[in-house]
């Protein structure tokens, strides 16, 4: 390989001919290469140099400001403050819908939105006033007191207490949406014996969650899989209570599972049906 001299320390070293043809300056080591780069690539001569800070004038008021060269490359306009930027963009003055304070808004935004607010407090105050304006004076169905109410709201009661009284008068018994004939307190003469037999057959365990009578500290409830009222028992006229209280139609459940079974939220084991 040909022998050349280092451009920094002038020490002779060997270098391939292809390397000699490719580069103008040659260094014998990394140390000399670093020194050569520090001498040549300084400031604007450095390929990676992005420039320092420069003084430019605000395009709105003419004030001289200092900006980085990178910031000047990314934007076409320079302003000294947000106020000058808004003024340069030809912002329009609008009034706050709630308090009437003057606000600066972009023309496109001002045309698109019919209402403007200076903060969230003014917006909430306006919404509350608009909501109250829609309400009309309405007499309470129970006590007769006049109160403000939206037309879409129902029922027409001034408080929860009056609403509860109204429901007890109009949403109980046969007027209830889930009315199924009412509760029957008498399930026939063999009901007590069949209750005990059903608990004993189920080994005193709830057949849904597995809770025992010892754990819940009370006797398990006995649930009719097919409702007792569907058998049409009439005391002194028929004996359909025997079919209703048959062990095939009974299942032991805890109080919580019994309530869910009555509302149809849990399924009964099919082998008992």
C-alpha positions as CSV (number, residue, x, y, z in Angstrom):
1,X,0.0,0.0,0.0
2,X,1.3,3.5,-0.7
3,X,2.7,5.5,2.2
4,X,1.4,9.1,3.0
5,X,1.9,11.7,5.7
6,X,-0.7,12.6,8.4
7,X,-2.2,16.1,7.8
8,X,-1.9,16.9,11.5
9,X,1.2,15.3,13.0
10,X,2.9,14.5,9.6
11,X,3.6,11.0,10.7
12,X,4.0,8.6,7.7
13,X,1.5,5.7,7.5
14,X,0.1,3.2,4.9
15,X,-3.2,3.8,3.2
16,X,-5.1,2.1,0.4
17,X,-5.2,3.8,-3.0
18,X,-9.0,3.9,-3.0
19,X,-8.9,5.7,0.3
20,X,-6.4,8.2,-1.0
21,X,-8.5,8.9,-4.0
22,X,-11.7,9.3,-2.0
23,X,-10.6,11.8,0.7
24,X,-8.5,15.0,0.5
25,X,-7.1,15.0,4.0
26,X,-5.9,11.9,5.8
27,X,-5.2,11.2,9.5
28,X,-3.1,8.5,11.0
29,X,-5.3,8.0,14.1
30,X,-8.7,8.9,15.7
31,X,-7.0,11.6,17.8
32,X,-5.6,13.4,14.7
33,X,-9.0,13.0,13.0
34,X,-10.7,14.7,16.0
35,X,-8.2,17.6,15.9
36,X,-8.7,18.0,12.2
37,X,-12.5,18.2,12.5
38,X,-12.3,20.7,15.4
39,X,-10.2,23.0,13.1
40,X,-12.3,22.6,10.0
41,X,-15.9,22.1,11.1
42,X,-16.4,25.1,13.4
43,X,-19.5,27.3,13.4
44,X,-21.2,27.7,10.0
45,X,-18.6,25.4,8.4
46,X,-19.9,22.5,10.5
47,X,-22.4,20.3,8.5
48,X,-24.5,19.8,11.7
49,X,-24.6,23.4,12.7
50,X,-28.1,24.8,12.9
51,X,-27.3,28.5,13.6
52,X,-27.6,30.5,16.8
53,X,-30.0,33.2,17.8
54,X,-31.0,36.1,15.5
55,X,-32.7,39.4,15.9
56,X,-35.9,39.9,13.9
57,X,-38.7,42.4,13.9
58,X,-42.3,41.7,14.9
59,X,-44.5,41.8,11.8
60,X,-47.3,43.5,13.7
61,X,-45.7,46.2,15.9
62,X,-42.1,46.2,14.6
63,X,-40.5,45.4,17.9
64,X,-37.1,43.7,17.7
65,X,-37.1,40.3,19.3
66,X,-34.5,37.4,19.5
67,X,-35.4,34.1,18.0
68,X,-33.6,30.8,17.4
69,X,-32.7,29.9,13.9
70,X,-34.7,26.6,14.2
71,X,-37.8,28.6,15.1
72,X,-37.4,30.9,12.1
73,X,-37.2,28.0,9.8
74,X,-40.5,26.5,11.1
75,X,-42.6,29.6,10.7
76,X,-43.2,32.2,8.1
77,X,-44.3,35.0,10.5
78,X,-42.7,36.3,13.7
79,X,-44.5,38.1,16.5
80,X,-43.3,39.5,19.8
81,X,-46.4,38.3,21.7
82,X,-49.7,36.4,21.4
83,X,-51.5,39.7,21.3
84,X,-49.7,40.8,18.1
85,X,-50.3,37.4,16.6
86,X,-54.1,37.8,17.2
87,X,-54.1,41.3,15.8
88,X,-52.1,40.2,12.7
89,X,-54.7,37.4,12.1
90,X,-57.4,40.0,12.0
91,X,-59.2,38.8,15.1
92,X,-62.7,40.2,15.8
93,X,-64.1,41.4,19.1
94,X,-67.1,39.5,20.5
95,X,-69.0,39.8,23.8
96,X,-69.3,37.1,26.4
97,X,-72.9,35.8,26.3
98,X,-73.0,35.6,30.1
99,X,-71.2,38.7,31.5
100,X,-70.8,40.9,28.4
101,X,-67.0,41.1,28.6
102,X,-65.1,41.9,25.3
103,X,-63.3,38.9,23.9
104,X,-61.0,38.4,20.9
105,X,-61.9,35.6,18.6
106,X,-60.9,34.3,15.2
107,X,-63.3,35.4,12.5
108,X,-64.0,31.8,11.4
109,X,-64.7,30.7,15.0
110,X,-66.8,33.7,15.7
111,X,-69.1,32.9,12.8
112,X,-69.3,29.2,13.6
113,X,-70.3,29.6,17.2
114,X,-73.3,31.8,18.1
115,X,-72.3,32.0,21.8
116,X,-69.0,33.0,23.4
117,X,-67.8,32.7,27.0
118,X,-64.7,34.1,28.7
119,X,-64.4,31.1,31.1
120,X,-66.2,28.0,32.3
121,X,-67.9,29.9,35.1
122,X,-69.7,32.1,32.7
123,X,-70.7,29.1,30.6
124,X,-72.2,27.3,33.6
125,X,-74.1,30.4,34.7
126,X,-75.6,30.8,31.2
127,X,-76.6,27.1,31.1
128,X,-78.3,27.3,34.5
129,X,-80.2,30.4,33.5
130,X,-81.3,28.9,30.3
131,X,-82.4,25.7,32.1
132,X,-84.5,27.7,34.6
133,X,-86.1,29.7,31.9
134,X,-87.6,26.5,30.3
135,X,-89.2,25.5,33.6
136,X,-92.9,26.4,34.2
137,X,-94.8,26.7,37.5
138,X,-96.6,23.4,38.2
139,X,-98.7,22.4,41.2
140,X,-97.7,19.3,43.2
141,X,-100.0,16.3,42.8
142,X,-99.9,15.5,46.5
143,X,-99.5,18.7,48.6
144,X,-100.5,21.3,46.0
145,X,-97.3,23.4,46.4
146,X,-96.3,25.3,43.2
147,X,-92.7,24.5,42.0
148,X,-90.7,25.0,38.8
149,X,-90.6,21.9,36.6
150,X,-89.5,21.0,33.0
151,X,-92.4,19.9,30.8
152,X,-90.7,16.6,30.0
153,X,-90.3,15.6,33.6
154,X,-92.7,13.2,35.4
155,X,-94.4,12.7,37.7
156,X,-95.5,16.2,38.9
157,X,-94.3,16.1,42.5
158,X,-92.4,18.8,44.4
159,X,-90.2,16.4,46.4
160,X,-89.2,12.7,46.8
161,X,-91.5,12.5,49.8
162,X,-94.5,13.5,47.7
163,X,-93.3,11.3,44.9
164,X,-93.2,8.3,47.3
165,X,-96.7,9.0,48.5
166,X,-97.9,9.3,44.9
167,X,-96.3,5.9,44.0
168,X,-97.9,4.2,47.0
169,X,-101.3,5.4,45.7
170,X,-100.9,4.7,42.0
171,X,-98.0,2.1,41.6
172,X,-98.9,-0.6,44.1
173,X,-101.1,-3.7,43.9
174,X,-102.7,-4.3,40.5
175,X,-101.3,-1.0,39.3
176,X,-97.7,-2.2,39.6
177,X,-95.9,-3.1,36.4
178,X,-94.7,-6.5,37.9
179,X,-98.0,-7.5,39.5
180,X,-98.4,-11.3,39.4
181,X,-101.5,-11.8,41.5
182,X,-100.2,-10.9,45.0
183,X,-98.7,-12.9,47.8
184,X,-100.4,-16.0,49.2
185,X,-99.8,-16.5,52.9
186,X,-101.4,-20.0,53.0
187,X,-99.8,-22.8,51.0
188,X,-102.0,-25.6,52.2
189,X,-102.1,-27.8,55.3
190,X,-98.9,-29.8,54.3
191,X,-96.7,-26.8,53.7
192,X,-94.7,-26.9,57.0
193,X,-94.0,-30.6,56.6
194,X,-92.9,-30.2,53.0
195,X,-90.6,-27.3,53.9
196,X,-88.8,-29.5,56.4
197,X,-88.6,-32.4,53.9
198,X,-87.2,-30.1,51.2
199,X,-84.4,-28.8,53.5
200,X,-83.5,-32.3,54.6
201,X,-83.4,-33.5,51.0
202,X,-81.0,-30.7,50.1
203,X,-78.9,-31.4,53.2
204,X,-79.5,-27.9,54.5
205,X,-77.5,-26.3,51.7
206,X,-78.6,-23.5,49.4
207,X,-78.9,-25.1,46.0
208,X,-77.5,-22.1,44.2
209,X,-74.6,-20.6,46.2
210,X,-74.0,-23.5,48.6
211,X,-74.5,-21.6,51.8
212,X,-75.5,-23.6,54.9
213,X,-78.0,-22.8,57.6
214,X,-75.2,-22.6,60.1
215,X,-73.4,-20.0,58.0
216,X,-76.4,-17.7,57.5
217,X,-77.7,-18.4,61.0
218,X,-81.3,-18.9,59.9
219,X,-83.4,-21.6,58.2
220,X,-83.2,-21.8,54.4
221,X,-86.1,-20.5,52.3
222,X,-88.1,-23.1,50.3
223,X,-88.9,-21.8,46.8
224,X,-91.6,-23.0,44.5
225,X,-90.0,-23.6,41.1
226,X,-93.4,-23.3,39.4
227,X,-95.3,-20.5,41.3
228,X,-97.9,-21.7,43.7
229,X,-100.6,-19.4,42.3
230,X,-100.5,-21.1,39.0
231,X,-102.0,-24.3,40.5
232,X,-105.2,-22.4,41.3
233,X,-105.6,-23.6,44.9
234,X,-108.8,-22.6,46.6
235,X,-109.2,-23.7,50.3
236,X,-112.1,-26.1,50.8
237,X,-112.7,-26.5,47.0
238,X,-109.7,-28.4,45.6
239,X,-106.5,-30.1,46.7
240,X,-104.1,-28.7,44.1
241,X,-101.8,-27.7,46.9
242,X,-100.5,-31.2,47.0
243,X,-99.1,-30.8,43.4
244,X,-97.7,-27.4,44.2
245,X,-96.0,-28.5,47.4
246,X,-94.5,-31.7,45.9
247,X,-90.8,-32.1,46.5
248,X,-90.1,-32.0,42.8
249,X,-91.5,-28.4,42.7
250,X,-89.5,-27.3,45.8
251,X,-85.9,-26.1,46.2
252,X,-83.9,-24.8,49.2
253,X,-82.4,-21.4,48.8
254,X,-80.9,-18.7,51.0
255,X,-82.6,-15.4,51.4
256,X,-80.5,-13.6,48.7
257,X,-80.8,-16.4,46.1
258,X,-84.5,-16.7,46.8
259,X,-85.0,-13.0,46.0
260,X,-83.0,-13.4,42.8
261,X,-85.0,-16.5,41.8
262,X,-88.3,-14.6,42.4
263,X,-87.2,-11.9,40.0
264,X,-85.9,-14.3,37.4
265,X,-82.2,-13.4,37.7
266,X,-81.0,-16.9,38.4
267,X,-81.9,-20.2,36.7
268,X,-83.2,-23.2,38.6
269,X,-81.4,-26.6,38.2
270,X,-83.2,-28.5,35.4
271,X,-83.0,-31.8,37.2
272,X,-85.4,-30.6,39.8
273,X,-88.1,-29.6,37.2
